[in-house]
Every structure is written in C-alpha cells, then in structure tokens.
Amino acid sequence: MTPVFFKSLLERAIKTFGQALLAAMGMGVTNVLSVSWQAALLTAGTAALISVLTSIGSAPWGDPATPSLVASLPPTSET
C-alpha cells in the first residue's frame, strides 16, 4: 500500500461520509433542526469506516496503487 493508495482511500471515506450524512438527514424531507444529529453522524461514520475497511480489503486485487477492486486500464490515445 502506497501513499497514493491511502490518499485515494481517504478521499473515498470522506465522500462516503458526506453521502451517508446527507442520506441520513433525509435530503430535505425533514427539517434540519429536527434531525437526530447523533444518529446521522453515527451512520455516516459507520459508512466511512466500512469504506476504509473494504478499501484495505481490496488491496490484494486490482491496481495496487489504488483501493479499487478493478484493475486500471492503461491510458488510451484518441486520434
């Protein structure tokens, strides 16, 4: 696992945290003041932790420089 791997892992975890937090808040369905912030933050934190663990678990497969299960393809030149 390289520094690039951990940078990508952190990016994925932060994105997952934000997405889960928005989902837990109800995306405007509920009043922001009535949201259970403790439950929303716990849900988002759990989702981020799962993202980190799955990224680490993916390390043996795919591109070793990224936390992806899919091997990256070489860049193509478009003519």
Backbone atoms as SQL, in Angstrom:
CREATE TABLE atoms (id INTEGER PRIMARY KEY, chain TEXT, resi INTEGER, resn TEXT, atom TEXT, x REAL, y REAL, z REAL);
INSERT INTO atoms VALUES
  (1, 'A', 1, 'MET', 'N', 0.837, -1.170, 0.000),
  (2, 'A', 1, 'MET', 'CA', 0.000, 0.000, 0.000),
  (3, 'A', 1, 'MET', 'C', 0.891, 1.246, 0.000),
  (4, 'A', 2, 'THR', 'N', 0.598, 2.122, -0.924),
  (5, 'A', 2, 'THR', 'CA', 1.422, 3.309, -1.148),
  (6, 'A', 2, 'THR', 'C', 0.739, 4.566, -0.614),
  (7, 'A', 3, 'PRO', 'N', 1.460, 5.685, -0.547),
  (8, 'A', 3, 'PRO', 'CA', 0.811, 6.941, -0.154),
  (9, 'A', 3, 'PRO', 'C', -0.362, 7.300, -1.073),
  (10, 'A', 4, 'VAL', 'N', -0.244, 6.986, -2.357),
  (11, 'A', 4, 'VAL', 'CA', -1.350, 7.251, -3.293),
  (12, 'A', 4, 'VAL', 'C', -2.555, 6.406, -2.914),
  (13, 'A', 5, 'PHE', 'N', -2.303, 5.163, -2.521),
  (14, 'A', 5, 'PHE', 'CA', -3.379, 4.279, -2.081),
  (15, 'A', 5, 'PHE', 'C', -4.127, 4.908, -0.904),
  (16, 'A', 6, 'PHE', 'N', -3.372, 5.373, 0.101),
  (17, 'A', 6, 'PHE', 'CA', -4.007, 5.940, 1.288),
  (18, 'A', 6, 'PHE', 'C', -4.699, 7.270, 0.993),
  (19, 'A', 7, 'LYS', 'N', -4.172, 8.046, 0.060),
  (20, 'A', 7, 'LYS', 'CA', -4.834, 9.288, -0.340),
  (21, 'A', 7, 'LYS', 'C', -6.172, 8.973, -0.999),
  (22, 'A', 8, 'SER', 'N', -6.189, 7.968, -1.868),
  (23, 'A', 8, 'SER', 'CA', -7.438, 7.554, -2.519),
  (24, 'A', 8, 'SER', 'C', -8.408, 6.973, -1.506),
  (25, 'A', 9, 'LEU', 'N', -7.893, 6.195, -0.549),
  (26, 'A', 9, 'LEU', 'CA', -8.726, 5.612, 0.499),
  (27, 'A', 9, 'LEU', 'C', -9.394, 6.723, 1.304),
  (28, 'A', 10, 'LEU', 'N', -8.626, 7.743, 1.694),
  (29, 'A', 10, 'LEU', 'CA', -9.168, 8.858, 2.460),
  (30, 'A', 10, 'LEU', 'C', -10.229, 9.616, 1.661),
  (31, 'A', 11, 'GLU', 'N', -9.953, 9.833, 0.383),
  (32, 'A', 11, 'GLU', 'CA', -10.934, 10.523, -0.466),
  (33, 'A', 11, 'GLU', 'C', -12.245, 9.740, -0.516),
  (34, 'A', 12, 'ARG', 'N', -12.159, 8.426, -0.697),
  (35, 'A', 12, 'ARG', 'CA', -13.359, 7.594, -0.744),
  (36, 'A', 12, 'ARG', 'C', -14.110, 7.645, 0.574),
  (37, 'A', 13, 'ALA', 'N', -13.384, 7.586, 1.689),
  (38, 'A', 13, 'ALA', 'CA', -14.023, 7.599, 3.004),
  (39, 'A', 13, 'ALA', 'C', -14.739, 8.932, 3.258),
  (40, 'A', 14, 'ILE', 'N', -14.114, 10.031, 2.874),
  (41, 'A', 14, 'ILE', 'CA', -14.738, 11.352, 3.070),
  (42, 'A', 14, 'ILE', 'C', -15.995, 11.484, 2.213),
  (43, 'A', 15, 'LYS', 'N', -15.916, 11.041, 0.971),
  (44, 'A', 15, 'LYS', 'CA', -17.092, 11.097, 0.096),
  (45, 'A', 15, 'LYS', 'C', -18.215, 10.229, 0.643),
  (46, 'A', 16, 'THR', 'N', -17.864, 9.042, 1.111),
  (47, 'A', 16, 'THR', 'CA', -18.873, 8.140, 1.672),
  (48, 'A', 16, 'THR', 'C', -19.511, 8.755, 2.908),
  (49, 'A', 17, 'PHE', 'N', -18.688, 9.380, 3.767),
  (50, 'A', 17, 'PHE', 'CA', -19.212, 10.041, 4.961),
  (51, 'A', 17, 'PHE', 'C', -20.239, 11.105, 4.581),
  (52, 'A', 18, 'GLY', 'N', -19.876, 11.955, 3.633),
  (53, 'A', 18, 'GLY', 'CA', -20.793, 13.018, 3.201),
  (54, 'A', 18, 'GLY', 'C', -22.076, 12.492, 2.590),
  (55, 'A', 19, 'GLN', 'N', -21.955, 11.473, 1.766),
  (56, 'A', 19, 'GLN', 'CA', -23.139, 10.892, 1.132),
  (57, 'A', 19, 'GLN', 'C', -24.058, 10.265, 2.171),
  (58, 'A', 20, 'ALA', 'N', -23.477, 9.537, 3.104),
  (59, 'A', 20, 'ALA', 'CA', -24.281, 8.883, 4.132),
  (60, 'A', 20, 'ALA', 'C', -24.921, 9.916, 5.062),
  (61, 'A', 21, 'LEU', 'N', -24.204, 10.991, 5.358),
  (62, 'A', 21, 'LEU', 'CA', -24.761, 12.043, 6.209),
  (63, 'A', 21, 'LEU', 'C', -25.961, 12.698, 5.536),
  (64, 'A', 22, 'LEU', 'N', -25.832, 13.006, 4.248),
  (65, 'A', 22, 'LEU', 'CA', -26.960, 13.589, 3.517),
  (66, 'A', 22, 'LEU', 'C', -28.152, 12.633, 3.477),
  (67, 'A', 23, 'ALA', 'N', -27.867, 11.359, 3.257),
  (68, 'A', 23, 'ALA', 'CA', -28.953, 10.372, 3.222),
  (69, 'A', 23, 'ALA', 'C', -29.620, 10.264, 4.579),
  (70, 'A', 24, 'ALA', 'N', -28.837, 10.269, 5.644),
  (71, 'A', 24, 'ALA', 'CA', -29.397, 10.152, 6.986),
  (72, 'A', 24, 'ALA', 'C', -30.215, 11.383, 7.364),
  (73, 'A', 25, 'MET', 'N', -29.859, 12.526, 6.821),
  (74, 'A', 25, 'MET', 'CA', -30.612, 13.745, 7.103),
  (75, 'A', 25, 'MET', 'C', -31.923, 13.785, 6.338),
  (76, 'A', 26, 'GLY', 'N', -32.102, 12.933, 5.375),
  (77, 'A', 26, 'GLY', 'CA', -33.353, 12.890, 4.636),
  (78, 'A', 26, 'GLY', 'C', -33.384, 13.793, 3.432),
  (79, 'A', 27, 'MET', 'N', -32.271, 14.457, 3.117),
  (80, 'A', 27, 'MET', 'CA', -32.172, 15.298, 1.927),
  (81, 'A', 27, 'MET', 'C', -33.355, 16.249, 1.761),
  (82, 'A', 28, 'GLY', 'N', -33.687, 16.962, 2.828),
  (83, 'A', 28, 'GLY', 'CA', -34.729, 17.970, 2.749),
  (84, 'A', 28, 'GLY', 'C', -36.124, 17.470, 3.072),
  (85, 'A', 29, 'VAL', 'N', -36.266, 16.166, 3.308),
  (86, 'A', 29, 'VAL', 'CA', -37.582, 15.626, 3.653),
  (87, 'A', 29, 'VAL', 'C', -37.957, 16.054, 5.056),
  (88, 'A', 30, 'THR', 'N', -36.959, 16.150, 5.909),
  (89, 'A', 30, 'THR', 'CA', -37.207, 16.573, 7.288),
  (90, 'A', 30, 'THR', 'C', -36.602, 17.937, 7.521),
  (91, 'A', 31, 'ASN', 'N', -37.038, 18.564, 8.574),
  (92, 'A', 31, 'ASN', 'CA', -36.497, 19.849, 8.979),
  (93, 'A', 31, 'ASN', 'C', -35.086, 19.624, 9.529),
  (94, 'A', 32, 'VAL', 'N', -34.114, 20.410, 9.110),
  (95, 'A', 32, 'VAL', 'CA', -32.736, 20.236, 9.546),
  (96, 'A', 32, 'VAL', 'C', -32.630, 20.342, 11.066),
  (97, 'A', 33, 'LEU', 'N', -33.471, 21.132, 11.673),
  (98, 'A', 33, 'LEU', 'CA', -33.421, 21.293, 13.123),
  (99, 'A', 33, 'LEU', 'C', -33.956, 20.065, 13.858),
  (100, 'A', 34, 'SER', 'N', -34.753, 19.237, 13.178),
  (101, 'A', 34, 'SER', 'CA', -35.315, 18.067, 13.845),
  (102, 'A', 34, 'SER', 'C', -34.542, 16.785, 13.563),
  (103, 'A', 35, 'VAL', 'N', -33.447, 16.897, 12.829),
  (104, 'A', 35, 'VAL', 'CA', -32.636, 15.729, 12.510),
  (105, 'A', 35, 'VAL', 'C', -31.926, 15.244, 13.772),
  (106, 'A', 36, 'SER', 'N', -31.890, 13.960, 13.982),
  (107, 'A', 36, 'SER', 'CA', -31.105, 13.386, 15.072),
  (108, 'A', 36, 'SER', 'C', -29.644, 13.381, 14.613),
  (109, 'A', 37, 'TRP', 'N', -28.919, 14.434, 14.988),
  (110, 'A', 37, 'TRP', 'CA', -27.550, 14.587, 14.521),
  (111, 'A', 37, 'TRP', 'C', -26.663, 13.456, 15.024),
  (112, 'A', 38, 'GLN', 'N', -26.920, 12.990, 16.227),
  (113, 'A', 38, 'GLN', 'CA', -26.114, 11.888, 16.761),
  (114, 'A', 38, 'GLN', 'C', -26.274, 10.647, 15.883),
  (115, 'A', 39, 'ALA', 'N', -27.507, 10.319, 15.537),
  (116, 'A', 39, 'ALA', 'CA', -27.754, 9.144, 14.692),
  (117, 'A', 39, 'ALA', 'C', -27.197, 9.359, 13.284),
  (118, 'A', 40, 'ALA', 'N', -27.363, 10.566, 12.756),
  (119, 'A', 40, 'ALA', 'CA', -26.866, 10.851, 11.399),
  (120, 'A', 40, 'ALA', 'C', -25.344, 10.755, 11.334),
  (121, 'A', 41, 'LEU', 'N', -24.663, 11.325, 12.329),
  (122, 'A', 41, 'LEU', 'CA', -23.203, 11.274, 12.349),
  (123, 'A', 41, 'LEU', 'C', -22.687, 9.859, 12.612),
  (124, 'A', 42, 'LEU', 'N', -23.395, 9.114, 13.452),
  (125, 'A', 42, 'LEU', 'CA', -23.004, 7.726, 13.706),
  (126, 'A', 42, 'LEU', 'C', -23.164, 6.883, 12.444),
  (127, 'A', 43, 'THR', 'N', -24.253, 7.094, 11.732),
  (128, 'A', 43, 'THR', 'CA', -24.475, 6.377, 10.480),
  (129, 'A', 43, 'THR', 'C', -23.394, 6.719, 9.457),
  (130, 'A', 44, 'ALA', 'N', -23.099, 8.003, 9.314),
  (131, 'A', 44, 'ALA', 'CA', -22.078, 8.438, 8.352),
  (132, 'A', 44, 'ALA', 'C', -20.697, 7.923, 8.749),
  (133, 'A', 45, 'GLY', 'N', -20.388, 7.953, 10.030),
  (134, 'A', 45, 'GLY', 'CA', -19.105, 7.443, 10.496),
  (135, 'A', 45, 'GLY', 'C', -18.959, 5.950, 10.262),
  (136, 'A', 46, 'THR', 'N', -20.047, 5.223, 10.483),
  (137, 'A', 46, 'THR', 'CA', -20.024, 3.779, 10.235),
  (138, 'A', 46, 'THR', 'C', -19.822, 3.498, 8.751),
  (139, 'A', 47, 'ALA', 'N', -20.498, 4.249, 7.903),
  (140, 'A', 47, 'ALA', 'CA', -20.338, 4.072, 6.458),
  (141, 'A', 47, 'ALA', 'C', -18.902, 4.371, 6.034),
  (142, 'A', 48, 'ALA', 'N', -18.302, 5.423, 6.591),
  (143, 'A', 48, 'ALA', 'CA', -16.915, 5.763, 6.264),
  (144, 'A', 48, 'ALA', 'C', -15.958, 4.666, 6.731),
  (145, 'A', 49, 'LEU', 'N', -16.209, 4.111, 7.922),
  (146, 'A', 49, 'LEU', 'CA', -15.375, 3.018, 8.420),
  (147, 'A', 49, 'LEU', 'C', -15.472, 1.793, 7.512),
  (148, 'A', 50, 'ILE', 'N', -16.675, 1.471, 7.083),
  (149, 'A', 50, 'ILE', 'CA', -16.855, 0.348, 6.169),
  (150, 'A', 50, 'ILE', 'C', -16.128, 0.618, 4.852),
  (151, 'A', 51, 'SER', 'N', -16.164, 1.851, 4.381),
  (152, 'A', 51, 'SER', 'CA', -15.445, 2.215, 3.159),
  (153, 'A', 51, 'SER', 'C', -13.947, 1.986, 3.325),
  (154, 'A', 52, 'VAL', 'N', -13.392, 2.404, 4.467),
  (155, 'A', 52, 'VAL', 'CA', -11.962, 2.205, 4.731),
  (156, 'A', 52, 'VAL', 'C', -11.628, 0.718, 4.766),
  (157, 'A', 53, 'LEU', 'N', -12.440, -0.055, 5.479),
  (158, 'A', 53, 'LEU', 'CA', -12.172, -1.488, 5.609),
  (159, 'A', 53, 'LEU', 'C', -12.272, -2.218, 4.269),
  (160, 'A', 54, 'THR', 'N', -13.267, -1.850, 3.449),
  (161, 'A', 54, 'THR', 'CA', -13.371, -2.506, 2.147),
  (162, 'A', 54, 'THR', 'C', -12.231, -2.084, 1.218),
  (163, 'A', 55, 'SER', 'N', -11.774, -0.858, 1.355),
  (164, 'A', 55, 'SER', 'CA', -10.630, -0.415, 0.549),
  (165, 'A', 55, 'SER', 'C', -9.370, -1.180, 0.937),
  (166, 'A', 56, 'ILE', 'N', -9.147, -1.352, 2.221),
  (167, 'A', 56, 'ILE', 'CA', -7.988, -2.123, 2.676),
  (168, 'A', 56, 'ILE', 'C', -8.120, -3.577, 2.247),
  (169, 'A', 57, 'GLY', 'N', -9.337, -4.112, 2.343),
  (170, 'A', 57, 'GLY', 'CA', -9.569, -5.486, 1.916),
  (171, 'A', 57, 'GLY', 'C', -9.396, -5.683, 0.423),
  (172, 'A', 58, 'SER', 'N', -9.527, -4.620, -0.332),
  (173, 'A', 58, 'SER', 'CA', -9.371, -4.688, -1.794),
  (174, 'A', 58, 'SER', 'C', -7.921, -4.611, -2.239),
  (175, 'A', 59, 'ALA', 'N', -7.015, -4.301, -1.317),
  (176, 'A', 59, 'ALA', 'CA', -5.611, -4.082, -1.668),
  (177, 'A', 59, 'ALA', 'C', -4.969, -5.235, -2.444),
  (178, 'A', 60, 'PRO', 'N', -5.248, -6.498, -2.107),
  (179, 'A', 60, 'PRO', 'CA', -4.589, -7.579, -2.849),
  (180, 'A', 60, 'PRO', 'C', -5.060, -7.745, -4.301),
  (181, 'A', 61, 'TRP', 'N', -6.165, -7.143, -4.661),
  (182, 'A', 61, 'TRP', 'CA', -6.705, -7.295, -6.011),
  (183, 'A', 61, 'TRP', 'C', -6.664, -5.955, -6.724),
  (184, 'A', 62, 'GLY', 'N', -6.809, -5.979, -8.021),
  (185, 'A', 62, 'GLY', 'CA', -6.846, -4.748, -8.807),
  (186, 'A', 62, 'GLY', 'C', -5.505, -4.050, -8.837),
  (187, 'A', 63, 'ASP', 'N', -5.535, -2.755, -9.074),
  (188, 'A', 63, 'ASP', 'CA', -4.337, -1.935, -9.150),
  (189, 'A', 63, 'ASP', 'C', -3.797, -1.719, -7.735),
  (190, 'A', 64, 'PRO', 'N', -2.561, -2.129, -7.442),
  (191, 'A', 64, 'PRO', 'CA', -2.035, -1.987, -6.086),
  (192, 'A', 64, 'PRO', 'C', -1.866, -0.536, -5.630),
  (193, 'A', 65, 'ALA', 'N', -1.904, 0.404, -6.545),
  (194, 'A', 65, 'ALA', 'CA', -1.753, 1.820, -6.186),
  (195, 'A', 65, 'ALA', 'C', -3.081, 2.465, -5.803),
  (196, 'A', 66, 'THR', 'N', -4.185, 1.731, -5.963),
  (197, 'A', 66, 'THR', 'CA', -5.495, 2.287, -5.633),
  (198, 'A', 66, 'THR', 'C', -6.284, 1.288, -4.785),
  (199, 'A', 67, 'PRO', 'N', -7.296, 1.761, -4.060),
  (200, 'A', 67, 'PRO', 'CA', -8.129, 0.859, -3.275),
  (201, 'A', 67, 'PRO', 'C', -9.268, 0.239, -4.090),
  (202, 'A', 68, 'SER', 'N', -9.149, 0.218, -5.382),
  (203, 'A', 68, 'SER', 'CA', -10.197, -0.310, -6.248),
  (204, 'A', 68, 'SER', 'C', -10.012, -1.802, -6.487),
  (205, 'A', 69, 'LEU', 'N', -11.133, -2.513, -6.591),
  (206, 'A', 69, 'LEU', 'CA', -11.096, -3.932, -6.944),
  (207, 'A', 69, 'LEU', 'C', -10.835, -4.124, -8.430),
  (208, 'A', 70, 'VAL', 'N', -11.052, -3.084, -9.205),
  (209, 'A', 70, 'VAL', 'CA', -10.922, -3.156, -10.656),
  (210, 'A', 70, 'VAL', 'C', -9.524, -2.692, -11.055),
  (211, 'A', 71, 'ALA', 'N', -8.853, -3.489, -11.841),
  (212, 'A', 71, 'ALA', 'CA', -7.539, -3.087, -12.336),
  (213, 'A', 71, 'ALA', 'C', -7.711, -1.909, -13.285),
  (214, 'A', 72, 'SER', 'N', -6.859, -0.916, -13.138),
  (215, 'A', 72, 'SER', 'CA', -6.970, 0.241, -14.023),
  (216, 'A', 72, 'SER', 'C', -6.418, -0.107, -15.397),
  (217, 'A', 73, 'LEU', 'N', -7.046, 0.460, -16.370),
  (218, 'A', 73, 'LEU', 'CA', -6.627, 0.231, -17.758),
  (219, 'A', 73, 'LEU', 'C', -5.579, 1.264, -18.141),
  (220, 'A', 74, 'PRO', 'N', -4.662, 0.903, -19.007),
  (221, 'A', 74, 'PRO', 'CA', -3.683, 1.899, -19.458),
  (222, 'A', 74, 'PRO', 'C', -4.385, 3.017, -20.228),
  (223, 'A', 75, 'PRO', 'N', -3.874, 4.225, -20.152),
  (224, 'A', 75, 'PRO', 'CA', -4.489, 5.327, -20.886),
  (225, 'A', 75, 'PRO', 'C', -4.473, 5.063, -22.390),
  (226, 'A', 76, 'THR', 'N', -5.521, 5.477, -23.029),
  (227, 'A', 76, 'THR', 'CA', -5.584, 5.317, -24.483),
  (228, 'A', 76, 'THR', 'C', -5.373, 6.668, -25.144),
  (229, 'A', 77, 'SER', 'N', -4.779, 6.654, -26.304),
  (230, 'A', 77, 'SER', 'CA', -4.610, 7.900, -27.035),
  (231, 'A', 77, 'SER', 'C', -5.698, 7.956, -28.092),
  (232, 'A', 78, 'GLU', 'N', -6.431, 9.032, -28.029),
  (233, 'A', 78, 'GLU', 'CA', -7.508, 9.210, -29.005),
  (234, 'A', 78, 'GLU', 'C', -6.968, 10.004, -30.170),
  (235, 'A', 79, 'THR', 'N', -7.288, 9.546, -31.360),
  (236, 'A', 79, 'THR', 'CA', -6.789, 10.226, -32.549),
  (237, 'A', 79, 'THR', 'C', -7.858, 11.041, -33.202);
